[in-house]
């Protein structure tokens, strides 16, 4: 055992040696480090969790990228597209793609008895994966749409169902407007009710058979409104988007989820700013707190420092003693901070104690995303800040003179 470690260990073990001022300050330091780490863990995990939950809802319903007919301001009304089968095959064989699926949509007025509500019918075919809607299904079942069958079953949001007083297996009508012609009427049956807590979906969309949309818009069977592309977790989706645009005909465009929902993603970007502000404040508080604690510890050990110097100890050796003490404080604070912070995040993830207003935040509970790399990062940042704080005490130790320190009271 080294001399420095021996002295540091004796200081830590000998509680009576820690004076009345230093002991509470050191305890406060430990818990300040722990509390700061807890706040950082919760801020990052909840911020990333909320961002991920909302992004998953947007991309789950509309894909990471959409291939559609070029329009300056894409809306609910679509111009049909036809992709080359060779291009479709090459895209489906690309390992970066999770799935490629076609859909079409048409806006209209949904009617039930004497109630009316504007809505958008999203038509899907038999190869369309409705697993996203299945996760949010509250009643009923997912219809099995078959190409060419004109299935009248629809999936409707709980929001629209409540407004129109519709229930499971209820019948309703939808009117589709045409210029200079009488509206077209279609009758549908509610097969399932879903709730995503995402207003853009719950207030506007219902899911039905693609054959209806093609027939209403007078499209050919091989024409669709757009293609959704769901990507794997790739490092650079923008690079894939750029490659895709080069492969498409000039009249078609490929747009990512951010471009199609720009205001929503700009709102999500504010979470990064909030998290950075929180981390900055915590780092400043931790820096001041750690520096003050170590300065008090050195001041109360001034006599000991003078004796060690008088006996021949070098500044570097004495500094090592206080670095070991500081490492103990930091280790204790980091241990409790990680334990409590990760535990609170895990409990929220499992049981969802803290609720949110879905009309404001698009989710009903605080979502958690515990990324191991983020946890390692904030631990390293906290450790680095605390180590930087040791520069001040190290400088102070080098300035202490033995003849004055031994007489220090």
Secondary structure by P-SEA (a helix, b strand, c coil): ccaaaaaaaaaaaccccccaaaaaaaaaaaaaaaaaaaaaaaaaaaaaaaaaaaaaaaaaacccccccccccccccccccccccaaaaaaaaacccccccccbbbbbbbbbcccbbbbbbbbbbcccccaaaaaaaccbbbbbbcccccccccccccaaaaaaacccccccbbbbbbbccccbbbbbbbbcccccccccccccbbbbbbaaaaaaaaccccccccbbbbbbcccccaaaaaaaaaaaccccbbbbccccccaaaaaaaaaaaaaaaaaaaaaaaaaaaaaaaaaaaaaaaaaaaaaaaaaacccaaaaaaaaaaaaaaaaaaaaaaaaaaaaaaaaaaaacccccccccccccccbbbbbcaaaaaaaaaaaaaaaaaaaaaaaaaaaaccaaaaaacc
